[in-house]
């Protein structure tokens, strides 16, 4: 699922395969998280670094460092919107089957 994301004057194309979505989710959760101690902070930092390295494989052109956080946050939003759209199109609902 390709996304076109503009940051400043640069348009990035993120051609994200479905199997890479967990990296996006990890970034969203990790960047919003609050590590409880130094050990968990170090582990989270390593996990985030790995997720960013993996996602870079799907981004053209290579992200400029000053664009990276904005690009990641916009990608998180785009993936979330696409997942919501797909769930709605598939007819899934959060309502229980008893109330339908």
ABEGO torsion letter per residue (X at the ends): XBBBBBBEABBBBBBBBAAAAAAAAAAAAAAABBBABAAAAAAAAAAAAAAAAAAAAABOBBBBAAAAAAAAAAAAAAAAAAAAAAAAAAGBBABBAAAX
